[in-house]
Amino acid sequence: MERWTYFSLGKALDFDNGRLFGEETVEDRSSEYPPTTLKPQDFSLHLTPEEASALLGPPIFTHEARDGLLPENTIVVYEKAVLLFRDGRLIGMDTQVRPPSLPTLPSW
């Protein structure tokens, strides 16, 4: 399942295996997130971490998440997207990535 949010249209579209099955009205939060050039067809369930890096550039951060009840997942953060992999296969992603910001340090 995938959800693609189009703030300029005020809609979130839900897909199941690439087929549209739902639509929801959303408030415009585009000022919080930069626009993306990524499209649903850029990704597939067979996308590997290596192919994702070829598409998105080198990862900024990678984390192996393990929970006693769930299989091991790998979270990979790119500049334009956050991808979730299990057993080397894409199982989730988010393109609503906010640019990193550094905390403001007090001036002495």
C-alpha positions in Angstrom: 0.0 0.0 0.0 1.2 3.5 -0.8 -0.1 7.0 0.0 0.9 9.9 -2.2 -0.1 13.4 -0.9 -0.5 16.2 -3.4 -0.8 19.3 -1.3 -1.4 21.5 -4.4 -4.4 19.4 -5.2 -5.5 19.1 -1.5 -5.6 15.3 -1.9 -4.0 12.2 -0.6 -4.3 9.2 -2.9 -4.0 5.6 -1.7 -2.6 2.9 -3.9 -2.6 -0.9 -3.5 -0.1 -2.6 -5.8 -0.1 0.4 -8.1 -3.9 0.7 -8.3 -5.8 3.7 -6.9 -8.3 2.6 -4.3 -8.9 5.6 -2.1 -8.7 9.4 -1.9 -8.8 11.8 1.0 -8.9 15.6 1.3 -5.9 17.0 3.1 -5.0 20.5 4.3 -2.2 22.3 2.5 1.0 21.8 4.4 3.3 22.4 1.3 5.2 25.2 3.1 6.5 22.6 5.6 7.9 20.3 2.9 9.9 21.0 -0.3 8.2 19.7 -3.5 9.4 16.3 -4.8 10.3 15.3 -8.3 9.7 11.6 -7.4 6.7 9.8 -8.9 4.9 6.5 -7.8 6.2 4.8 -10.9 9.8 5.4 -9.8 9.4 2.7 -7.1 8.4 -0.9 -7.1 8.3 -3.7 -4.5 11.4 -5.2 -6.1 13.5 -2.0 -5.6 16.7 -2.9 -3.7 18.7 -0.6 -1.5 21.4 -0.4 -4.2 18.9 0.6 -6.8 17.4 3.2 -4.5 20.8 4.7 -4.0 21.3 4.8 -7.8 17.9 6.7 -8.0 18.2 8.9 -4.9 22.0 9.3 -4.4 24.0 8.2 -1.4 22.0 7.7 1.9 22.4 10.3 4.6 21.6 7.7 7.4 20.9 4.0 7.7 19.4 2.3 10.7 18.8 -1.4 11.4 15.5 -1.7 13.4 14.8 -4.9 15.2 11.8 -5.7 17.3 11.3 -9.1 19.0 8.0 -9.6 17.3 8.8 -8.3 13.9 11.5 -9.1 11.3 14.4 -6.9 11.0 13.8 -3.7 9.0 16.3 -1.3 7.5 15.5 2.4 7.5 17.4 4.4 4.9 17.2 8.2 4.9 18.0 10.0 1.6 17.8 13.7 0.9 14.4 13.3 -0.9 12.9 10.2 0.7 12.9 7.8 3.7 12.7 4.2 2.6 11.9 1.1 4.7 13.3 -2.3 3.6 12.8 -5.8 4.9 15.0 -8.6 3.6 16.4 -6.2 1.0 13.0 -5.4 -0.5 11.1 -2.1 -0.3 8.1 -2.2 2.1 7.5 1.5 2.8 8.6 5.0 1.9 7.9 8.6 2.7 8.8 11.5 0.4 7.6 14.2 2.8 11.1 14.8 4.0 11.9 18.0 5.7 15.4 19.4 5.1 17.6 19.0 8.1 18.2 22.0 10.3 20.8 22.7 12.9 19.7 24.0 16.3 20.4 27.7 16.9 23.3 28.1 19.2 23.3 30.9 21.8 25.7 33.8 21.0 28.1 34.4 23.8 
